[in-house]
Each structure stands twice: as C-alpha cells, then as structure tokens.
Amino acid sequence: MPKLRLIVWTSLALFAFAGNSLLCRAALAHTPIDAASFTTIRLVSGALTLWLLVQVTRREATGHGSWPSALALFAYAAAFSFAYLSLPAGTGALLLFGSVQTGMIVWGLHKGERFAPLQIAGLLLALAGLVGLLLPGLSAPPLGAALLMISAGLAWAVYSLRGKGAGDPLRVTAGNFVRTVPVALAMSFAFLHSARVDTAGALYAIASGAVTSGIGYAIWYAVLPQLKATQAATLQLSVPVIAAVGGILLLGEPLTLRLLLAASAILGGIALVIRRQPA
C-alpha cells in the first residue's frame, strides 16, 4: 500500500475509534435514547455491516468467532454505553484506552513477559494516572461511571487477547458481532420499562455501529498488516486525544487540569511500555 494511502486510511480508522466515544456521548447526553437501546442498535447495525463486508470481500477467509469472545464484546459495548450516561467523551475514552492497554500489559506480565525497568516505570506511571483521575474532587468523574468504563476496557482487552490467532480478523469480528445480537435484544427486553428511542438517538447508534465500528474496524484490519506492532500500539495513543478535542469542539465539554495531567501520565506511561517492546 502506498505510504500516503496508508497514512490516510490509518487516520480514518483512528478517527473512527474516537468517533465511537463522541457518537455515544452525543446520543446519551443530547437525545432521549436510553443506554440499552443505543447498545442494541449499535451492535445490530455493526453486525449487519460487518456481515455484508465479509460477503463482499472475504469469501475464502477462515474464522467464525466464538461465544466467549462475543460475550466479552457485548460486555464492552454495554458497559461503554452505560458509562457514557455520565462521562465526558474525552474522559471516557481515556479511561477506556488506559484500562485496555493496562489490562493487556498486566496479562503479558502474568504470562511471563519480561519488562525492562523503564517499562515497569511506564506501567506504574499509567496506573498512577488512572488513580489520579479517579481521586475525589470537584473535577473527578462519577466513580460508578468511571468503574463501568474501566470494566468496558478490561472486557475489550479480554476480547482482543482472545482474538489473537483466531482467524481472519474481519470474519471473526463479524461472527462475534452477530452473536451479540440475541444477547443485546435480551438486555433491551429486560430494560423495556425504561426504553426510549428517538430518531436522532437511533441515527447516532446506527452511525456508531455501521460506520465507526463496522467500517472503522474494516479499515483498521486493512492497514494493520502494513504496520509494525509497536507502530499500531503507539498510533492508538492518539484516540483519547482525538476524542477529548472532539468533545470540546463538538459537544462543548470542558478541558480540566486533572484530565490533562491524567492523560499525560496514562498515555506517557503506556508509550514507555510499548516503545521498548519488540515489533
């Protein structure tokens, strides 16, 4: 793939990832739609989009997904939506990204990966940033919502770890999205008494599922083979920054000193860890 095209497609994928946070927060903060309905519409539209992409582009590829991975994906999507009932887009993306990367790093340590002293310092710095963001104070995010977003990140880390070597990434992701649909419908039925769906909220959810999830993942999987592992991990450091800037410019969210300091610690710490990992 030519370098300019690689840069363009990679940038689009990263903006799509940040767009998930912006679309979810916009829907839940500015329209009547409830979190359960948003999650269900997002997963259904994502499943349909990914299934169609597989039919068009990956007929000979292998991989079908699995129920354990689908349940981890559903746990991520549901916790993500309920957390964004209270969290600003940038704070939510930072908590999500920080917990995903921290969870995967800790799992690597548990499995016997050896970290250099600088990497250990980076991990401690990232954890300190997460703790600092959650400490009580006027600008602290709601603790319940923050813990939900951290849970979403850990669920995504589980999903990512389970996906390694599972087959063609696009086909596997499509299979997992399709499996989340009955679970999401069951959740919506359980929350039927509080269900509220309006046109604007539904359109945000469809855009999140079909565009920033479905098409965004397809673009990312297309460029991923062209990137080194460390490049891919480092590029994802930009996602919380994009979400935070988008939240400020598009949703009128405030930029706090706590968020700036926590973002610097979390993203800087993770950068120290992945910078020294082999590609």
C-alpha positions as CSV (number, residue, x, y, z in Angstrom):
1,M,0.0,0.0,0.0
2,P,1.5,3.4,-1.0
3,K,2.6,5.5,2.0
4,L,0.2,8.4,1.5
5,R,-2.8,6.0,1.2
6,L,-1.6,4.2,4.4
7,I,-1.5,7.4,6.3
8,V,-5.0,8.4,5.1
9,W,-6.6,5.1,5.9
10,T,-4.9,4.8,9.3
11,S,-6.0,8.3,10.2
12,L,-9.6,7.4,9.2
13,A,-9.5,4.3,11.4
14,L,-8.2,6.3,14.4
15,F,-10.9,9.0,13.9
16,A,-13.5,6.2,13.7
17,F,-12.4,4.8,17.0
18,A,-12.6,8.2,18.6
19,G,-16.0,8.7,16.9
20,N,-17.5,5.9,18.8
21,S,-17.0,7.9,22.0
22,L,-18.3,11.1,20.5
23,L,-21.4,9.5,19.0
24,C,-22.3,7.5,22.1
25,R,-21.9,10.6,24.4
26,A,-23.8,12.8,21.9
27,A,-26.7,10.4,21.8
28,L,-26.9,9.8,25.5
29,A,-26.4,13.4,26.6
30,H,-28.4,15.2,23.9
31,T,-31.2,12.8,22.8
32,P,-33.7,10.8,24.8
33,I,-32.4,7.4,23.8
34,D,-31.5,5.0,26.7
35,A,-28.2,3.2,27.0
36,A,-29.7,-0.3,26.4
37,S,-31.4,0.7,23.2
38,F,-28.3,2.5,22.0
39,T,-26.2,-0.6,22.6
40,T,-28.6,-2.9,20.9
41,I,-29.0,-0.7,17.8
42,R,-25.2,-0.2,17.6
43,L,-24.5,-4.0,17.8
44,V,-27.2,-4.9,15.3
45,S,-26.1,-2.3,12.8
46,G,-22.4,-3.3,13.3
47,A,-23.2,-7.0,12.8
48,L,-25.1,-6.3,9.6
49,T,-22.4,-4.0,8.2
50,L,-19.6,-6.5,9.0
51,W,-21.6,-9.4,7.7
52,L,-22.1,-7.6,4.4
53,L,-18.4,-6.7,4.2
54,V,-17.4,-10.3,4.7
55,Q,-19.8,-11.4,2.0
56,V,-18.2,-8.9,-0.4
57,T,-14.5,-9.2,0.4
58,R,-13.6,-12.3,2.4
59,R,-15.5,-15.3,0.9
60,E,-12.4,-17.6,1.1
61,A,-11.1,-16.5,4.5
62,T,-11.4,-18.6,7.7
63,G,-12.7,-17.7,11.1
64,H,-16.2,-17.6,12.7
65,G,-15.9,-16.0,16.1
66,S,-17.0,-17.6,19.3
67,W,-19.5,-17.2,22.1
68,P,-16.9,-16.3,24.8
69,S,-15.5,-13.6,22.6
70,A,-19.0,-12.4,21.7
71,L,-19.9,-12.1,25.4
72,A,-16.7,-10.1,26.1
73,L,-17.6,-7.8,23.1
74,F,-21.2,-7.4,24.5
75,A,-19.9,-6.6,28.0
76,Y,-17.6,-3.9,26.5
77,A,-20.4,-2.4,24.4
78,A,-23.0,-2.4,27.2
79,A,-20.6,-1.0,29.9
80,F,-19.4,1.6,27.4
81,S,-22.9,2.9,26.8
82,F,-24.0,3.0,30.4
83,A,-20.7,4.7,31.4
84,Y,-21.3,7.4,28.9
85,L,-24.5,8.4,30.6
86,S,-22.3,10.4,32.9
87,L,-18.8,10.7,31.5
88,P,-17.5,13.3,29.1
89,A,-16.2,11.9,25.8
90,G,-12.6,12.6,26.4
91,T,-12.5,11.2,30.0
92,G,-14.4,8.1,28.9
93,A,-12.0,7.5,26.0
94,L,-9.0,8.0,28.3
95,L,-10.4,5.5,30.9
96,L,-11.3,3.0,28.2
97,F,-8.0,3.2,26.4
98,G,-5.9,3.3,29.6
99,S,-7.7,0.2,31.0
100,V,-7.4,-1.7,27.7
101,Q,-3.7,-1.2,27.4
102,T,-3.0,-1.6,31.1
103,G,-5.0,-4.9,31.2
104,M,-3.1,-6.3,28.2
105,I,0.2,-5.2,29.7
106,V,-0.6,-6.8,33.1
107,W,-1.7,-10.0,31.3
108,G,1.6,-10.1,29.4
109,L,3.5,-9.8,32.7
110,H,1.3,-12.6,34.2
111,K,2.2,-14.8,31.2
112,G,5.9,-14.4,31.8
113,E,6.9,-11.4,29.5
114,R,9.9,-9.7,30.9
115,F,9.8,-5.9,31.2
116,A,12.8,-3.6,31.4
117,P,13.0,-1.1,34.3
118,L,11.8,1.7,32.0
119,Q,8.7,-0.3,31.0
120,I,7.9,-1.1,34.6
121,A,8.2,2.6,35.4
122,G,5.9,3.3,32.5
123,L,3.3,0.9,33.8
124,L,3.4,2.4,37.3
125,L,3.1,5.9,35.8
126,A,0.0,4.8,33.7
127,L,-1.6,3.3,36.8
128,A,-0.9,6.4,38.8
129,G,-2.6,8.4,36.1
130,L,-5.7,6.3,36.3
131,V,-5.8,6.5,40.1
132,G,-5.2,10.3,40.0
133,L,-8.1,10.7,37.5
134,L,-10.5,8.8,39.9
135,L,-9.5,10.5,43.2
136,P,-12.3,12.5,44.8
137,G,-12.5,16.2,43.9
138,L,-14.6,18.7,42.0
139,S,-13.4,17.6,38.6
140,A,-13.4,13.9,39.3
141,P,-15.6,11.8,37.0
142,P,-18.5,10.0,38.7
143,L,-17.0,6.9,40.3
144,G,-19.7,4.4,39.2
145,A,-19.5,5.5,35.6
146,A,-15.7,5.5,35.7
147,L,-15.6,2.0,37.0
148,L,-18.1,0.9,34.3
149,M,-15.8,2.4,31.6
150,I,-12.8,0.6,33.2
151,S,-14.8,-2.6,33.1
152,A,-15.6,-1.9,29.4
153,G,-11.8,-1.5,28.8
154,L,-11.0,-4.7,30.5
155,A,-13.7,-6.6,28.6
156,W,-12.2,-5.2,25.3
157,A,-8.8,-6.3,26.5
158,V,-10.1,-9.9,27.0
159,Y,-11.8,-9.7,23.6
160,S,-8.5,-8.6,22.0
161,L,-6.4,-11.2,23.7
162,R,-8.9,-14.0,22.7
163,G,-8.8,-12.7,19.1
164,K,-5.1,-13.4,18.5
165,G,-4.7,-16.2,16.0
166,A,-8.4,-16.8,15.8
167,G,-8.6,-16.5,12.0
168,D,-9.3,-13.7,9.6
169,P,-9.9,-10.6,11.8
170,L,-12.8,-9.2,9.8
171,R,-14.6,-12.5,9.6
172,V,-14.0,-13.3,13.3
173,T,-15.2,-9.8,14.3
174,A,-18.4,-10.2,12.1
175,G,-19.1,-13.6,13.7
176,N,-18.7,-12.1,17.2
177,F,-20.9,-9.1,16.4
178,V,-23.6,-11.4,15.0
179,R,-23.5,-13.5,18.2
180,T,-24.0,-10.4,20.4
181,V,-27.4,-9.6,18.8
182,P,-29.6,-12.1,20.7
183,V,-27.8,-11.1,24.0
184,A,-28.4,-7.4,23.2
185,L,-32.0,-8.0,22.4
186,A,-32.4,-9.8,25.7
187,M,-30.9,-6.8,27.5
188,S,-33.3,-4.4,25.8
189,F,-36.2,-6.6,26.8
190,A,-35.0,-6.5,30.4
191,F,-34.8,-2.7,30.2
192,L,-38.1,-2.4,28.2
193,H,-39.7,-0.4,31.0
194,S,-37.2,2.4,30.6
195,A,-36.7,2.2,26.8
196,R,-36.7,5.4,24.9
197,V,-35.8,5.6,21.2
198,D,-36.0,8.7,19.1
199,T,-34.8,9.3,15.5
200,A,-31.7,11.3,16.3
201,G,-30.5,8.8,19.0
202,A,-31.2,5.9,16.7
203,L,-29.2,7.5,13.9
204,Y,-26.3,8.1,16.3
205,A,-26.4,4.5,17.3
206,I,-26.6,3.3,13.6
207,A,-23.6,5.5,12.7
208,S,-21.6,4.1,15.7
209,G,-22.4,0.5,14.7
210,A,-22.2,0.7,10.9
211,V,-19.6,3.4,10.3
212,T,-17.3,4.0,13.3
213,S,-17.4,0.3,14.4
214,G,-18.1,-1.7,11.3
215,I,-16.4,0.3,8.6
216,G,-13.8,1.6,11.1
217,Y,-12.8,-1.9,12.0
218,A,-12.6,-3.0,8.4
219,I,-10.3,-0.1,7.5
220,W,-8.1,-0.8,10.6
221,Y,-7.8,-4.5,9.6
222,A,-6.8,-3.5,6.1
223,V,-4.0,-1.3,7.3
224,L,-2.9,-3.3,10.2
225,P,-0.7,-5.8,8.2
226,Q,1.3,-2.7,6.9
227,L,2.1,-1.5,10.4
228,K,4.6,-2.8,12.9
229,A,3.1,-3.9,16.2
230,T,4.7,-1.0,18.1
231,Q,3.5,1.4,15.4
232,A,-0.1,0.2,15.7
233,A,0.0,0.4,19.5
234,T,1.6,3.9,19.5
235,L,-0.8,5.2,17.0
236,Q,-3.7,4.3,19.2
237,L,-2.4,6.7,21.8
238,S,-4.0,9.4,19.7
239,V,-7.5,8.1,20.1
240,P,-8.3,9.6,23.6
241,V,-6.7,12.9,22.4
242,I,-8.9,13.0,19.3
243,A,-12.0,12.2,21.5
244,A,-11.1,14.8,24.0
245,V,-10.7,17.5,21.3
246,G,-13.9,16.4,19.6
247,G,-15.8,16.6,22.9
248,I,-14.5,20.1,23.5
249,L,-15.2,21.4,19.9
250,L,-18.4,19.5,19.1
251,L,-20.1,18.8,22.5
252,G,-19.0,21.8,24.5
253,E,-17.2,19.7,27.1
254,P,-14.7,21.4,29.5
255,L,-10.9,20.7,29.5
256,T,-9.8,20.3,33.1
257,L,-6.3,20.3,34.6
258,R,-7.0,16.9,36.1
259,L,-7.8,15.4,32.7
260,L,-4.6,17.0,31.2
261,L,-2.4,15.6,33.9
262,A,-4.0,12.2,34.0
263,A,-3.8,11.9,30.2
264,S,-0.1,12.9,30.2
265,A,0.6,10.2,32.8
266,I,-1.5,7.4,31.3
267,L,-0.5,7.9,27.7
268,G,3.1,8.7,28.5
269,G,3.4,5.7,30.7
270,I,1.9,3.3,28.1
271,A,4.2,4.9,25.5
272,L,7.2,3.9,27.6
273,V,5.9,0.4,27.8
274,I,5.2,-0.2,24.2
275,R,8.2,1.8,22.9
276,R,10.6,-0.9,24.1
277,Q,8.6,-3.9,23.1
278,P,9.8,-5.8,20.0
279,A,7.8,-5.2,16.8
